[in-house]
Amino acid sequence: MSKIARFLSLITILLLFHPLFTEAQPVAIARSGMVGKSIAQFVPEGFDANKTPSLILKSTPVISGRLPSHWKIYPEFSVTEGKASAIIHLKGKVSLYGGGEVTGTLLRNGQTIRLWNTDSGAYGVDGGSRLYQSHPWVMGLREDGTAFGVIFDSFWKAELRTDDDKIEFNTEGALFNVYVIDRNSPQEVLQGLAELIGTIDLPPRWSLGYQQCRFSYGTEQRVREIASTFRAKQLPCDVIWMDIDYMDGYRVFTFNKATFPNPKQLNADLHAKGFRSVFMIDPGVKVDAGYDVYNSGTKQDVWLKDPSGKEYHGKVWPGDCAFPDFTMPRTQQWWADLYKPFLANDIDGVWNDMNEPAVNDNELPEAMRLGTIPYDIPHRGGANLPAGPHLLYHNAYGRLMVEATRKGVLAAKPDKRPFVLTRSNLLGGQRYAATWTGDNYADEKFMKVTLPMSVTLGLSGQPFSGPDIGGFLGNTSPDLWGQWIGFGVFLPFARGHACAGTNDKEPWAFGPELERTSKIALERRYRLLPYLYTLFYNAHKTGLPVMCPAFFDDPGNTALRSEEQIFLLGKNLLVVPAFAKSPNLPTGIWETLNLVDGDQSDRYQAKLLVKGGGIVPAGEIIQNTTEESLRQLTLYICLDAKGKAGGELYWDAGEGWDFKKNGFKLLNFQASRSKNLVSVSVKSALGNYDLSPEIRKVKAIVLHQGKQYEGIGSLKDGVQVNMH
């Protein structure tokens, strides 16, 4: 190298490391104001929606007023070498939560996560700091119990740091808006989040039942055997899932003619036994000139292409695959239209997997492997979405896919409520799909992290989630299954699953003792379906989670801030898993709830506690949700210190859309004690749904100091319980 070349090289290195080029350049706030009750928007100077579009918000907010003079939470924007960041500085002692689907502790102080949706088997990528979904959202809880939340409205590749003194969001893309919600409680903050990003629609009631899956039940005959065994053993279950082996050579929207020759008849047989079916659909479409789906996609020009205009191919289960560009409206419509003939086989639900999107590029040198589509592959956009690279749209790929899927399911079955499950998603994507927490492992560590993961998803706007009960990867021991099913049945989404090559993980697979444990656990969930369905209705209406952290009972109680071994279902029921060791319990009156014979003597069952002042509605033990749950409605009552209690029951047809036209019933119960007599009655009732054919009688059970006092009555006349 010549002296001149060495000199120029040295100058280049010095320039690269010069502060002018590496230090963050501050960016002023161009516009700010209120877009809702105690919700502020901050727009940085130079923000361009064509560089950072929004898919997180349900609609575009409109600034309607100035920030109040007492407003204290402001983002500080900056740009470093074209990459935008924002920092929120914190004052005082603040407990931080959120970030969506994350491993680690419930309390997020001192944590860093990478927002780059990734196929992460056993949560092994980057030490578990990035998983399948992106939720650029943090909630802060102050010492006095008041709270705030921050949305960083960007789905560029990013890093989210939650330190004790600041929240920092660093992207690899352009400037973005920030929304801050500042309210009196964490519950009010989450309601504010829902105002911005929307809520789940009310799911079909069958999707709240227990569900069984394996990768894969390889034949129609095996599926029938699984369904028949559930019924023969009287183990409650509502759904059997079909993983990828039902397909013809892993071609999506097809069936293997040898192993699944008549899927419509299979589904008819499942329906006759009270089961629903959910079938998997991945985004990768096999490159095959003899394959109708690939040919129709090519004809309509829906595939992602490289910068030269050549169709991009990546390897997934079928081999070389083309990938739909879901940013284009015609792709969304094409994908939606594929579901009508597919669902005509009487399929009930759709499972979108591998939609980070995952790509097998293991043939490349390790340093070049991305596990997904290359950053520079362009998305063409359309309608409200600009063209942009995969670096921008990667974290939104699964979200755009499930939007198209839901559209297709709705069009194919307009009288039914769609059920879609997704592995990949984005903050706000709960509007389109439920989720599970990906490919976990059959290990106690993964069982325990289930709780903070699912609670955090609820704190990030997604109330409908849960793990693979028992662990997906690896062999599950009987003891691990017993511990997991004992509390897993109380998570919002309750599904057992197993990977190919692992042991059987159906509830009867671990011997008679664990089968009995599973039966008790499943019957407990089904007894609580009226309560769970009510919580899902409230989540749909308000955005509040179904599964809540213990600190929701008393946000000012700092002892509960890091408690992650227990959780609340709604506000009236506390779940304490069998593995919990000396958990910090909320203070006040809590009484043990016995739902099924033997549930307190079985060592694997979670302990259930009803809150003083709460009423928990429960139904019958049923085998599936086609059976009558409310023949006898049981109200479990725990009186507060003043001898009073209240609770709700929401009910409707469990399917269809009549609930949006007043075809529901929402009952508000009250109980009051006078001396030794507790009077229980309906305080108020909303909706036109007729419950009289379903509720034959009402039993009230007052839980008091470890004892139960019972009375029988009706909705019309109420119930009297003598505690003498």
Summary of the structure (lengths in Angstrom):
residues: 724
radius of gyration: 26.3
end to end distance: 99.6
largest distance: 101.9
contacts: 2611
relative contact order: 0.09
helix: 26%
strand: 28%
